[in-house]
């Protein structure tokens, strides 16, 4: 059965508009309870959320849905997405749920599911949930209805584990660090962890009110952190998104550092330390060719996958890699976490700064990115302009023009009603021409 509700990262949309309604969340919780619970033993699910006002509504609806099928619900409150993956596994739960629309504005929300091992669900499992959703769920008899309880120390468990990923006997003493939490799920955890490790912490984006998540702050707006770095003469900034599963950084000069440069730094550091499990890392099709060229010079290869951190993880598990990520800042290190974790990735970078004694700008200048251009074309939900022959023809022409010296990637967004057109090559005029032609074809077809 094809998926219609699930995108690249769970179910997502504008709150109180289909599919993100309380009614569907209740039914979705019940369907997921049927599909994900074990055959025997205690049935339980952990639920975390970010700081959106609508997250309270979806938390209640999902709780009712899971309980109606006989599952006990453990409520974590506001926690980063990686904490849900970690606690699903450590608390021996059948499933985990994170209520978040990640880097999107407060009007949107989403529901992400995790399996019992703490990894996001595969496409096939999501299809099963949709199938049960369409058929109706088997409800538990009155004596087997699940219970709900608050877990007060979930965030603390995540914070303690995060600190163990930073090398023992090392501290952040002497480092002045800006941490931008995007008024999201890590607003308490991230500054506290950095402070406990000895840093001089400058927190911003730590005053959530339900409506200001990702609002001119966080990984999608690193200018706020860059300004704080310049004003406070900080050594580095860590910018998280609303659910803290991605990270963008800023060096001491105020320059923004994306996911590809962060992966390059971690990969080169781990190579020297003998921590890479293979001679490869995983990156999505959107990662820059410059990353590929740099790692090739170190004897490492890049395995490409579809966009979405769960596809990064699936490829890592299949290929035996322990490092992967995306240009957008999802950095996955399966030695530590089951999904992207902005704070843990940031700690790996801080460890390299402490160990080397270099500045952030010195460490981050690993490669010169190949010029890259991205254009988003809005289309109606349910539309697929990529099937139009005019678009296919424009894509063929673009790839022929770029040849072997460039790349063209065109894909539908899994989280928004957009088609993303991205190309990269050394010739800026050719780059602009190819993207413009393909985007125009998509616009006409849409």
N, C-alpha and C positions, 0 to 999 in steps of 0.2 A: 504493500500500500504506500503510495506517495505521501510525503508530508505536506501539509498545507498550513498548519499552525506554526510549526517550528522553523526558525531561521538558522543562521550560523551560530547563534548563541542563545538557544532557548526560544521562548515566546516573548515577543516584544511589541509594543505599540503605545499609543497615547492612552493614558489612564482614563477609565470610564468610557472608553470607546472600544468596540470590538476589535481585536480579541481580548484586550486588557480590561475586562469587566470583572466585578466580584463574582457574578454568577458563573462565568466560565472558569475562573480560578478555583471555585469550589468543585466544579465538575472535573477539572483537570487534576486537582489534588486527589479526588476519589479514584480517577482512572489510573493515576501514577501509583497510588497505593495498591491497587490490584496487580499491576504489572511488576512493581519493584519489590514487594514484600517477599520474604523467604517463605518456603513451604511450611516450616515448623519453627517453633520457638517464639520469643518475644518480638513483636513487630514495632519498629520505631523509625522515626524520621527526624532529622535536625533541620531547623529552618532559621536562616539568617536573613538580614535585610540591610539596605542602606538607609540613608536619612531622608528620603523623599516622604512627603506627607502621605502620599497614596500607599506607601509600603505597609502602613498599619492596616489598611483595608484589606490588602491582599494577604497579609499575614493571618488575619482572622478567617478569611474565606478558605485559604489553603488548609488551615488547622481543622476547620469543620469538615472539609473534604476527606482529608487523611483519616481523621477520627471516625468518620462514618463507615470506613472500610476496616476498622479494627486496629489502626496503627496509633501508637502513642507518639505524641508530638513534643519534641524538645526545642524550646524557643530560645535562640541565642541573643536576640536583639540586634542592634547595629554592629556588624562585624564585617571585615573584609571578605571578599569571595574566597580567597585561598583558605581562610579559617574554616569555612563550611566544608571544603574538601577534606581538610586535615581532620576535623572533628567528626565527620561522617565515618571515617575509617577508625579513628581512635575510640569512638564511643560505640563501635560495633553496630551502627545503625544500618537499616536496610537501604536508606536513601538519604540524600541531602537536598535542600532547596535554598537557592539564593534569590531574594527578591531585589532586583536592581536592573536599571537600564544603562549600567556602566557609565560611559562618558556622555550620555545624552542629557538634555535639560530635564528639569523636574517634571514637566508635563508628561513625559514618557515613563514607562516602567516595564519591567520584564521579569520572567520566571525562568531560572536556570536550574536544571536537575543534575544531581550527581548520583552515581551508583555506589554500592556498598564499599568499593575500594577507593572511593574518593575522587574518581575521574568522572568527567562529564559524559553524558550518555552518548552512545553511538546513534547514527541515523536510524538503524533498524529498531532499536528500543524505543526511540521517539515515535516511530511509525506505529508500533504496538500500542503505545499510549493513546495515540489519535484513534486507533481502531476501537479500543475499549471505550473511549470517549463517545464515539458515534453509536456504540451499541448499548451503552448504559452500564454502570458498575454494580457489582453485587454488594449490597450493603450488609454490614455485620448485624447480628441479632443484638437486642438491647444489652445483654450481659457482656458482650464483647466489644462494645464501642470504646474507642481509644480515649486516653486521657492526655491532657496537655499540662506541661510544667515549664517554668522558666529555669534556664541554666545560667547562673550568675557569673560563673568563672570561665565561660567559654573564651571571652576576649583575653583574659589573663593567660590561659593556656597557649593561645596563639602567640602572644607577646613573648612568653618564656621560650617557646620553640624558636621564634625568630632570632632571639639573641644567641641561640646555640649555633646558628649558621655563620656567625661572625667568629673569626679565629680566636681561640682561647689565648689568654695572656696578652691580647691586644686590646687597646682602648681607643676611643676617639678623642682623647684629651688633646686640646689645642686646636681642634677643628671647629670652625664656625659653620653651621649647616642650616640652610633654609629648607624647611619642609612644608610643602603646599599640599594639603589634604583634600582640596576641592570641596570643602564643606561636606565631605562624604563619610564613608564607613570607617575610615582609618583616622578620624579626627582626634581620637583619644590614643589609639595604640601607637601610631608612628612617632609622634613627638616624644612620648614616654620612653619607647625603646631606645631612641637616639640619646636621650638624656641619661638613661641608666647606663649606657655604654660610654658616657663621659663627654659627649659633645656639648658645645655651646649652641643651643637650639633656638632657631628663630622660626616659630610656627606661624603660618598664614593659612587661610581657608579652614579654620578650625571652629567656626561658629555657625553650625547648621541650624536653619530655621524651618526646614521642610521644603523650601522653595529656592534656595540659593545654591544647590548642589551643581557643581561644574559651571557656575555662573562667573565668567571672567576670571577663572582660577583653575588650578589643576593642570593635568597633562595636556588638555586641549587648549589651554591658554597660558603657556609658560612665561608670557611677558610679565605677569605679576611677580613670579619668582625671580625673573631676571632683574626686575627693578629692585626687589628686596636685596638681591646679591650685591648690586652696585651701591645701594644706599648704606647697607650694613657691612660692606667689605667682607662678605662671606667667602668661604673657600669653595663651596659647591651648593647646589640646590637639588632637591629631590621633589619631583612633581608627580603626584598620584592622580588617578581619576576617581570617579564617584564610588566605585566598589574596590578600589586599590589593587586591581589585578594587572594594571599596566603602569609604566613609569617612563617619564621623560626627565632628563637632567639638564642642569645649567652649570657651566664651568665658572671659574672665578672672574672671567672677563665678561660674563653675561651672555655667552654664546649658548644657544639651545642645542642639546645633544639628543638625537633620536635613538630609537631602538636598535638600529643596525650598528651604530658606533658602540652602544653598550654591549651588544652581543660580541662584537669584535674584541673589545677589551676583555670580557670574561673568558672568551674562547682562548685568546692568546695567553692569559694568565693561567688558566687551567691546563693548557698544553705544557707550559713550563713546570707546573706543579704535578703533572701526571694524573690529573683528575678527570680528564676526558675519557669517557668509556669507549669511544671509537674515534676514528680520524675524520669524523663528520659532525656537522651540526644541522639542524633543521630550520628552514626559514620559509616564509610564505612567498607566493609569487610576486608580492609587492616589494620585497626587500631589494635594495639597490645592487646593481652589478658590481659596484665598487667593493662591497663586502665579499662577494664571491672571489674577486680577483685578489684581494688582500689575503684571505684565508688560503687560497690556492698557493700563494707564495710561502705559506707556513706548512704546506703539505696537508692541508685540511680541505675537505670538500663541503659544499652546501647542497643539501637535499631539499628540493622545493616541494611545497604542498599548497593546498587551497587556503584561502584566507579564513581565519578563525583559530583561536588558540586551541580549541579542542581538536582541530585537524592537525595542528602542530604536535599536540600530545600523542594522537593516534599514530602519526608517522614516527615520532621518537620511539614509542614503544615497539613498533614493528621493526625499526632499523637498529634498535639497541642504543640509541643516542641518549645522553643525559643533559643536553643543552639545546635549546631551540627558542624560537621567538618570532616576533613580527616587528616591522618597521614602526608600527604604531605604539610600541612599548610593552607589548605582552612578552615577558621573558620567562621561559619555563625551565626550571631546573629540577628534574625528577628525583635527584638525590635528596631534595628537601621538600618539595611541594608537588601536588598533583595537577596544578593549573598555574596560570600566570600569577606572579606575586611581585608587585611593585616594590614593597619594602625589602623583601629578601634580596631582590636583584640590586637595589640600591646599596644594601649592606655589602654585597660582593664588590661593588665598585669602591666603596669606602675602604674596604679591606685592602684593595690594590693600592689606593692612595697612601694608606698608612704604611704598608710593606715597602713601597718603592720610595717614599719620600718626595715623589713628584707632585706637581700641581695637577688639577683636574684637566686643564687644557693640554698639558703635555701628554697625559695618558690617553686622552680621547682623540688625538690626531692620528688615528690608525690608518685611515685611507681617505682619498679624495673621492667623494661621491660622483658617480656619473650623473650629468644633468638629467633631471626627472621632472615630468610635468603630469599633474593629475587634474582632470576636469570631471565634475559630477553633473550628471544630467538627470533631472527629476522626471519621474514617470508615475502613472497611476498604479496603485496596488493591484496586482493581478495581471498587469501588462507585462509582455515579454518582447520588447523591441529587438532583442538579440536574435530572434528567429526570422526577422525580416531579411529578405534577400539583399535589399539595398545596404543594410548594415553589414551583412556577411561580406559583401563585395568591397565595402570600404575598409573592413578589417584586413582582408586579403591584400588590398592595395597598400595599406599602411605597413604591413609586415614585409612586403616585398621591397618597399622604399627603404625601410630600416636595415634590411639584410641581417647579416650575422653580427653587425656592430651595435645593434640595439635590440630593444624588446618592446612589445606592445601587449598590454594586458587589458582586457575588457571584461567586466563582470557585473552582475547584479549584486547590490548590497544585500546582505542577509539581515540587516537591522533597520534599514530605512528604505523608502521608496525611491531609490536612486540607481542609476547605472554609472559605474565608475570607469572612466577611460584613462589609463595611465600608460605613458611611454617613456623610454629613456634612451638617449644616445648622446654622442659628443657634439653633434651639430645642432645648435639651439634653433636655427631656422627650420630645419627639417623636423625637429621635435615638435615645434609649435604647429607646423603645417599638418603633420600626421594626426595629432590629438584633435586639432580643430576640425579636420575633415571627418574623422570617425564620430566625434561628438555631434556634429551637425547631422550626420546620417541617423544617429540614435534619436536626436530631437525630432526629426521629421517622422520617424517610425513611431514614436511615442505619442 
